[in-house]
Each structure stands twice: as structure tokens, then as C-alpha cells.
Amino acid sequence: VADKRYLFTPGPTPVPPQVLEAMSRPIIHHRSSDFREILQRTFDRLRDIYRTEGDVLVFTSSGTGGMESAISNLTRPGDRVVVVSAGHFGERWAAMAQKFGCEVDTIGYEWGETPSSDDLSARLSETGGAKVVFLTHSETSTGVVADVQGLAAVAKEAGALVVVDAVSSLGAVPLETDSWGLDAVVSGSQKALMTPPGLATVSVSSDAWAAVEKDAPGRYYFDWQETRERQEQFDPAFTPAVSIVVGLDVALGLLLEEGLEQAFERHTRLGRACRAGVRAMGLELFSPDDDRSAVVTAINAPDGIDSSELVQTLRDRQGIVLAPGQGPLKGKVFRIGHIGYYDVFDITTALAGVELVLAELGADIERGAAITAALEAFEHTRV
Ligand SMILES: *Cc1c(COP(=O)(O)O)cnc(C)c1O
């Protein structure tokens, strides 16, 4: 079918029909009691999903707007900050902090490496600490999910604020905002939260509030204090993307109805299924062969095959949309996202498509093994 698409990227992700239905209703006014009720419920649900008693601010922007708000509210030009970077999104933290005039100390890993809390601890003690440490929970460009709990503990120990990019991880893998001591956690609507792109969410701890200088220059739309005051009255400062908020409310309800722990287990099993299928086909994993890697699986393209061309061919022939490699991995890896509104048959469809196209391109792969291996790994393992 010419226009049928199978969306298997780590964002945007497929949206459940209940969410699409809610978003197709007539627009309501953002200062009406109709919307107030939805806002109130959405904020409560976000707190449940973040596992925080603190504030979760909502901005109409992509996830990067939420990241920028953390920098513009928590830092001033000249502040020393540490960025732990092992891929595209770690590099984004460093580039943004630089633009805002911070003195940026980057702990840089090769793309695909897993950050270590010993390295962070050593750097913080050698350099006399930092005002803020910026972390990436799920490095979507490589498939690595970092041990944010361990990294955060080391950063807090050194007296730094901890800011986490959890855009692709919140709702997919465990994240405990309060009990891990995370001062700001940024997420976005279009990944594991099963909603179209358009909203960023940011939790703010009491330590983070204490560090926000009131009325400091360098921010307006993304001002946390203004946003909190208006959110407390359910009277948004600016016109929000009303339909996307309506959708997010329904999507968060679905996630909480499934249960967060159940959703985490489902994602772990989806990751296992994807890796088992990839291995059975005879392909090499780029992302770690590890249960933590439950957001996106990055796979090395076989020798002589350009991964970007593979992704384009899958889209053209079968309507299957995977993600290509970014930065230094461009042309080398392709990525299958498995977060949000997603089950094992999405994995088997993705693997079947990859198998067919690779066989056509003459790659030396095992035919017919991937799907059985994926189904077995999904069904017969419990977390
Ligand atoms: C998707 C993503 C972002 C934000 O992307 P936007 O395009 O700005 O929504 C940030 N960090 C990670 C890890 C992501 O996966």
C-alpha cells in the first residue's frame, strides 16, 4: 500500500488511536475551565511519571527548548559546568552551555561508550567541582542508557546540581527524579510518552529553585519562575499547543493504566527481542547487548552497505521507517526505536523488512531466523 508507513524511530513514535481521537476534537480555549481540568490532571500525571513531589513545568517547544530552559535558568555566563558526553545529545548540552557563556568542561567519550561515575568523580575532585553537571540518560544516537543514578550520586556528593536529558527515556526505563536526587529532568512529548512532537517537560527540584536567580537576564519565554506561577493557577503564560496537551493527558493516562513498572518490563523485553533477532540474522550490534539498552537498538550495517541507503530503501520499498546513523555513525549504523506505543510485532516487522532488503542487497545474512529468535526472547524471558 503506497502510503502505509511503519514508524520505528526513537522519536517521533507511533501515537495510540485514543490519543489521536482526543486531539481531533474541537479546540478548547486555553483559559477556560475545560482546559484547566485537563491541565491539572496532566500536571498530576506528569509528577507520577517523573516520580517527583516537585514541580514539572510544561513548555510548548521541542525537547531542546526544555534543555535550553535548564541552562538559561540555572547558569550565568562564566559559571563552570561539566558535561558528560558520549554522543549527539551530550554534544548538544556542551554546545548550548557554551552559547550561554558557561565555562564548559566536557568529559568526552567515544560515541557508543558508556559513561563512568568514577571518571566524573575524578574530574570533579581534580577541578574543584562545578555548578551544574549535565547528563544524558538515554543517548539516542548510540543506544546507550547511562547509569544516571550512579552519576548523579557522584555529582551531588561534589555539591553540583544535576540536570538530566531524559527525552527518550522517561516512561521507557526506570527514572526516579526525587530518590535519585535529580535537580532538573527534561523530557519531550514525542518519544516514550506516545504523543506528537510539540511539548517539553522539565522537573525542578527545591535545590534547583534555590539556584534560580530571580529576574536575571537571558530568558523570557522559558522563564521557570513565571511558568511555575502561572501553572499553579492553571493559567498558562502563553498559548500552549492545546491539542497536544489534550493528547498528552490521554497518553499519560494510558501509561499509568498499564503501570510504570509493567511498561519498563515491556521495554526491557522489547530490547531483548530486537537484539536477539539482530544476532540471529548474523548482524553486529553497535549498542550494548545489555538489558539497560531498552530504548533504541543501533546496528552496524554489513560491510559494503551504506546504512543511510538501507534506511531509504526500507522506506521506499516497504514503508518501514528506521533511523539512520548520526554524526560519525552516519552511513555506518541504523537504529530501530522501540519505545512508547510499541509491541513485539513492531520488532518483528522491522526485522523482517531489514532481512528482506539486506538479502536483496546481497548481504551475507541468515534468512528466516530473526523473527523466531525475537519472539522467543520476548515471550520466554521475564525480567
Ligand atoms: C529527541 C531527543 C532530544 C530532543 O529533541 P527535540 O528534537 O528537540 O525534541 C534530546 N535528547 C535526546 C536524548 C533525544 O532523544
The ligand as an ORCA input file, in Angstrom:
! r2SCAN-3c Opt
* xyz 0 1
  C      14.833     13.512     20.812
  C      15.867     13.892     21.806
  C      16.074     15.223     22.225
  C      15.281     16.413     21.820
  O      14.972     16.542     20.566
  P      13.937     17.606     20.001
  O      14.079     17.343     18.566
  O      14.392     18.939     20.419
  O      12.601     17.249     20.595
  C      17.015     15.474     23.191
  N      17.716     14.490     23.732
  C      17.546     13.203     23.388
  C      18.350     12.166     24.091
  C      16.618     12.862     22.414
  O      16.439     11.583     22.077
*
